[in-house]
Amino acid sequence: MNEILNMKNISKIYQMGSEEVVALDDIDLSIKKGEFVSILGPSGSGKSTLMNIIGCLDAPTRGEYILSNKKVAGLNEKELARIRNKEIGFIFQSFQLLPKLTAAQNVELPLIYAGVNSNERHERAKKILSKVGLGDKINNLPTQLSGGQQQRVAIARAISTEPSILLADEPTGALDQETGIKILEFFKELNEEGRTIIMITHDKSIAKYGNRIINIVDGKIKKKGELHDKR
């Protein structure tokens, strides 16, 4: 497998008045295409900061970040926006669906930014929603869907542009346990199809769904290990 992401000596330091707060301290991280990686850490560990840098939502104070063979440092905002739209599919704990748009219209949003024409957008949205088990819900508003269904719409939206990476931030945090397990099993299916998934979590039982766990504590990667139990 080829590396899809490589970080070397990544640090993130925030200036809080006269004090410096080190959120990430000299992180080295590489992820190969097709991996399912869990980044595990408690609140305040730096995992959200790391996620924001992986997702090109924030820039490191120092260090080198290469994503899909491109150096991220020095890219302008237009180039970063293109990476966020084409290379990375974001899945959030709070779903972040637009409440006045139907399921299909929410899935179409990234395709609009990608310049896909109207007919193709509609067809692709219907196809992807069918794939996630919501073919009969394409005209429903988010308020007419359960939490698990809303997260599936969010997943459909994330994969609509065929991104290189799915970046999931506490994706089951707003769901009950049974629904959360179904979403995690669906992630495993997507990974088995060849999709690269990076999942951020504070919960060890959720992290175990990944094939590799990266532990982050106090802004440092502490321990790496392969999981051999694939279930």
N, C-alpha and C positions, 0 to 999 in steps of 0.2 A: 504493500500500500504506500502511496505517496503522501508526504506531509501536506496537509492543507493549511496548517497554522503553525507558526513558530515564533516563540517569544524568547528573547535573550536579555537578561539583566533588566527586566522591567520593574521600575519603581514609580510609585505615585505618592507625592508629598503635597499635603494641603497646608497653606498658611492660615493659621487661626490666631489672629492678632499678632502677638510677638512670638507665638509658638509654632513649631512645625509638627504636623501630625503625619506620621508615615503610615499610609493605608496599605501600600504594597512595597515589599522590601526585596529587591533583587530576584524577581521571579524568572525562572526558566521553565518553559512549557512548550511541548510540541504535541500536536494531535494529527493523526493520520486520517486520510480520507476513508470514510466508512466506519469509523469508531463510534461507540456510544460511551461518552465520558461523563462521569458525575463529578462535579466540583463541590465538595462537602466541607462545610465549616459553620461554626456558631455565629450568632449575630455579632457584628463588629469585627469579623475575621478578615475582611477584605474581599470576600467572594463577590459581593455586588460591584465593587470597584473593578475587579478583574473582569466581570461580565461586561461592564460598560466599555472597557477597553477592547475586549474581544469583539464587541458589537459596533465598534467605531463610534460610540456615543460619547466617549471621553478619550483624552490623549494622555499617555504616560508622561511623567516628569522627565524620565530618561529611560533608555533602553531601546531595543529594536523589535518591531512587530512586523512580521511578514505573513500576509494572508493571501492564499491562492497565488503564490509567487510574486506578490506585489508588496513593496515596502509602503506601509501605511503612513509613516511620518512624512510630512511635506505635501500630502495630498490636499487639494483645496476642498471647500465645503461641497461643491457640486460633485466632485469625484467621490467624496465620502458618502454623500447621499445616494449615489449610484451603487456603491458597495452595500450600503444598508438595505437597498431595495432589491438588488439582484443576487448578492452573495450570501446574505444572512436572512433567515426567516425567524422573526421574533415571536415567542409565545410567553405570555405574562400570566402571573397568578390571578390578576383581576380581569382577564380576557381582553379588555380594552376594545370592545366592539362599539361601533357607533349606534346609539339606541334607536335612531330614526331610520336606519337602513335595514333592509331585509338581510337574511343570512347570505343570499347570493350577492347582494350589493356590497356587503362587508368583504366578501372574498375577492370581489372585483377590484377593490381599491388599489392594491399594489400593481395590478395589471394596467390600471389607468396611468399611474406614474411611469410604468414601463413602456407606455406608448402602444399597448395592444388595442386593436380596433374593437368596436362595440360588440359585434357579432361573436368574435372569437372569445372576448371576455365572458359573455353570457354562457357560451358553450363550455368553456373551461371551468367556470364556477359551478355549473350544474354537475359536470363530471367529477370534480374534486369533492363536492358535497356528497355525491353518491358514494364515493370511495370511503368517506369517513362515516357512512351510515345515516346520512341526513338528506337523502335524495327527495324525501317527501316533505322537507322543511325549508325548501329554498326561498319561499315567500314569507316565512315567519320572521317577525321582529325578535330581537334578543329577549325582550320581556316575555315572549311566548315560548321560550325554550328553557329547559332545565339547566343547571350549572354545568353538568357534564356535556350537554348538547352545545352550550355556548363555547366551552373549551374546544370542542371538536370543530366548531366554526372557526375559532381562532387558529387551530392547527391547519385547517383547510386554507385559510388566508395566508398562513406562513409558508405553505408549500406551493402556492399558486404560481410563483415565479421560478420554480425549480431552483431554489437557492443551494449553494454549496454546503451550508451549515444551517441546522435548526438550533437556535439558542433559546432554551427554555428556563425561565426564572421562576422557581417554586411553582411548577405548573399544576400541582394538585392542592395547593395551599387553601383554595377557596372551596374545595370539594369534600364531600363525605368520603369515608375510607373506601367503600365499595366502588364508588364512581372514580375515585382517584386511581385505584388499581386498574380499572378498565382503561383509563387514559395512559397509564404506564405500559400496559400490555400493548396498546396501540403504538406507542413510541418504539417498542421492541420490534413490532411488525415493520414500521417504517425503516428502522435500522437494518433489518434483515433484507430489505429491498435495496440497501446500499446507501442510505442517507446517513450523513454524519450528524450526530446529535451531541450537543453539550448541554447538560442539565445542571442548574445551580440549585442546591438544596441544603438545608440544615439537618435533615432527617436521615439517619443511617439506613433505615429500612427502605426508604425511597432510593437512596444512592445505590443500593445493591442491584437495582434494575440495569444500571450501566455495566459495561464490560470492564471498565477501569474506573477506579475511584482516586481522585486527587484530593488530599486533605490539605486545607489551608487554615492556618491558625496565626493570629497576630501578623497578618500580611506576608507570611512565608509558607511555602509548600513544605509540608512536614514529612509526608510519606506517600509513596506511590505503590500500587499493587494491583495485579490482575486478579479478577474473580473467575474462578473455574466453575462455579455453580451457575449454569445458564438457565436453570429451571427446565 
